[in-house]
Amino acid sequence: RGESDYVPQVVVLTIEVAKLAVCAAVLCVGEGFGPVCTGFLRQSAQSAVPALLYLLQNNIIFFALSRIDAPTFQVLYQSKIALTALLSVLMLGRRLSARQWLALLLLTGA
């Protein structure tokens, strides 16, 4: 819990910008410039809200790591998988098979 030599928000933002740059470069160079790049920009704009939520989540993760010990954090972090599945069933009306529930149980319990 000592002082870090970096600013967590800068780390998260740098990672996200790097991922965006790599994805754009691979897509545009691999497929050629033009309609594909335009489509990528349109899709990127549509994904802005989930991306910003993911950015916020990563900042919260760094904050949590600075406040709690690693084992506790890991247990809480793993529980988000189960919570996401449960909320997708409750809020989105998805149905999970018995095999999927078993896999979820093994994934979060392991």
CORZILIN-V600300 format. One record per backbone hydrogen bond with DSSP energy under -1.0 kcal/mol. CO is the residue of the C=O (numbers start at 1). NH is the residue of the N-H. Records with the same first field share a line. If there is no record, write none. Layout:
CO = NH + NH
This chain:
7 = 11
8 = 12
9 = 13
10 = 14
11 = 15
12 = 16
13 = 17
14 = 18
15 = 19
16 = 20
17 = 21
18 = 22
19 = 23
20 = 24
21 = 25
22 = 26
23 = 27
24 = 28
25 = 29
26 = 30
27 = 31
28 = 32
34 = 38
35 = 39
36 = 40
37 = 41
38 = 42
39 = 43
40 = 44
41 = 45
42 = 46
43 = 47
45 = 48
47 = 51
48 = 52
49 = 53
50 = 54
51 = 55
52 = 56
53 = 57
54 = 58
55 = 59
56 = 60
57 = 61
58 = 62
59 = 63
60 = 64
61 = 65
62 = 66
64 = 67 + 68
69 = 73
70 = 74
71 = 75
72 = 76
73 = 77
74 = 78
75 = 79
78 = 81
79 = 83
80 = 84
81 = 85
82 = 86
83 = 87
84 = 88
85 = 89
86 = 90
87 = 91
88 = 94
97 = 101
98 = 102
99 = 103
100 = 104
101 = 105
102 = 106
103 = 107
104 = 108
105 = 109
106 = 110
